Amino acid sequence: MKTIGIIGAMDLEIDKIRQDMNVISVKNIVGMDFILGRLGGCSCVLVKCGIGKVNAAVCTQVMIDLYAVDCIINTGVGGSLSPQLSIGDIVISSEAMQHDMDISPLGYAPGVIPDMETSLFEADKALIEAARAALVECGIRGVIGRVASGDRFVADDKLKAHIADSFGAVCCEMEGGAIAHTCYLNRIPFVIIRAISDSADGSGDVDYPAFKAAAAENSEKIVRFMADSIE
């Protein structure tokens, strides 16, 4: 039986998943509660990592080392970089990268991590297909596209346009790129699921508080359906 790791940054991104779990144990490691149990037909480890790339990377490595997960799903909310995406729509990662990685004074293109074979971390195709099937089953609109991460809440429309144009991303957020990077180094399949909580027009400071809970619920629906379909 496969063990799925599920990571969210905030309580609202994991609360409903925890309610659906048959919890076996809870262990606090590095200040994070790792919740072991069953979800659907799978063994599952669920954790709130906290906000930002360092928290996300540390959480992912602990999950891999101590729970030997077979794959990782990162669930949560994110900001749209595309006018085609509406609040509540889902982005399934084709790949993830870090938009705030910038060593350009040393001759590297923005987004490139020096001395690595790639700075674009590809999501697992089987997990992408499972997420796509979940969209259809749940009746939720969504796209498959690149997710760009950075340690900054991106609300300014000019910065959103810059990230979209420079990196070809359709969604920005603060954890997925670090989770993807860690999974890549450990050769663990992953996918990032993001429900859009603020728009591409620079109104994130207005939209986010009002819509993040509803958006997070859409992301959770996709993850719960995936848990029933992953073999």
N, C-alpha and C positions, 0 to 999 in steps of 0.2 A: 504494500500500500504506500502510495506517495504521501509525503508530508509537504504541505504548502505553507510557505511563509507569507504573511500578509502584514504590510507596514502602512500605517497612516501617521500623519504628523500631529493631528489634533484629536481630541476626544470625539468630536462630532463626525470624524471620518471613520471611526472604528466602533462606535457605541452600538449600533444596530447589528453589526456583525457579531459582537460579543454576546448580545442577547440571543442570537440564533445558535451559538456554540454550546455544545455539551462540554463544559470546562472540566478538565482533569486536574490541572495544577496551575499555580501562578508563582513565578519566581522573579524577584527583583534583581536585576543585574545592571550595573552602571547607571542606576537610577531609573531604569525602565522596567515595566512589568511585562514579562514574557508569559503569555497566556497560552497554555497547551491544551488542546482538546480536539473535538471533532466538529466539522462543519460540512453538512451534506454527506457525501460519501468519502470524505478525505480526513486524514489527520491534518491538524492545522496548528500553527503557531502565530498568534496575533500580538502585535505590539504597537503602542504609540511611541514614536521615536522622538517627538519634539520637532521644532521648526529649524530648518537650516541644513546645510550640506554635511557639516561635521557630525551632528546628531544622527543624520540618516546613514552615513557611512559606518559609524561605530555600531549602530543598531544592526545593520545588515551583516557586518562581520561576526558579531556575537551570534546572530541567528544561524549563520552558516557553520560556525565552529562548534557551537554547543548543541544545536538541534538538528544538524545534518539535513536541512531542508533540501528538497529536490528542485524546487523552483520558488521564485518570489514574485508576488504581486504587490505593487505599490498603489494604494488607492487614495483618493483625495480630490481636492478642488484645485483649479488653476485658472489663470487669466487667458483670455482669448487674444491671439495675435492675428486673427482672420475675421473679416467682416461677414464671412459665411457662417460663422459659429455664433449661436445664440446661448443665452444663459440656460444652463441645464443640459446642454448637449455634451456628449462624451468625446474625449480624445483618447484613442488607443495609440500607444507609442509605436512607431516604426523603428525609431532609434531615439537616443537621448544624448545630450551634450551639455556643456557648461558655458553659458554665454558670458560669464564674468571671468573666465580664464583668459588672461591677456598678457602675453610675453612679447608683444609686438616690438618694444624697443630693442629686443635681441634678434629680431628678424623673423619671428614666427607670426603667422596669421592669427588674428583674434580667434579664440576658441580652441586653438591647438595646444595640447599638452605635450611639452617637450619629452623626447626619448620614449615615446610610446608608439606602437604600430598604428594605433587609431585613436582619435578623440571623439568619434561617433560610435556609440555603443548600441549595437543592434538588438532589438527585442526578439524573443523567441517566436518563431513562426507559428508553432502549435498553440502557444498562449495567445497570440494575436488572433488566430482563427477562433479560439474558444471565446474570446472577448467579442469578436464580431458576431458570433452566433448568439451571444447573450444580448447584444443590442437588439437583434431581430426579435428574440423571444420576449424581451421586456418592452418592446415598442418605444425605444428611446433613440433619438437621432444621434449620429456620431460619425467621426471620421478617423482614419488612420493617418498619423503624421508625426513629424518630429517634435519632441518636447525639449525645451531649453530651460536650464536651471541656473539659478544664481542666488546668492545671499542678499536679495533685495526684493521687496514687494514692488512690482512694476505697475504703476498706474498712469504714468505720463504717456500721452499718445505718441510723442516723438520717439521716446525710448522704445515703446512697443514696436513702432514702425522700423526702427533701427535693428532690433533683434530679429524681426520677421525677415527683413531684407538681407541682413548680413548672414543669417544662419539658416534660412529656409524653414523656420519653426512655425508651428500653428498654435502653440500653447507655451506659456511660461509659468514657472512655479519655482519652488525652493528646495526640493529634495530629490526628485527623480534622477537627475544626472549623476548624483553621488551614489545612489543605490545602483544605478546601471553600471557605473564605473567599478564599484566593488564586486558586483556580480560578474562582470567581464573578467576581472583579475582572478576570480575563483572558479570561472567556467560554470556558473550557475545560470540556468535559464530565468529570464525575467520578463515582465511587461509592466508598463505604467498605465494606469487608468486615471484619467482626470476629467472631472465634471466641471464645465465652465461656470465660474461664479462671478466673473466680471467681464465686461465687453472690451472690444478692441479700440474703442473711441476715446479712451482716456478718462472714463467715468468710474474707474475701479474703486475709488474712495467712496463713491455713492452706492454702487451696486453691491460691493462685497459684503458688508454687514447684513444687508437685507436678504441676499440670495445664497449665502454660503451653505446654510443648513439644508435647503432644498436641493442644491447642487450635489452636496455630499451624499444625500440619500440616493440619487441616481447612480453615483459611483459604487455605492455599497450594493445596490441591486445587481449590478453587473458582476461584482465579485462573488456574491452569494450564488448566482446562477453558475458561474465558472466552477465553483467548488463541487457542484453536482455533476459536472461534465468532464472534469479532468480525470484521466485514468492513470 
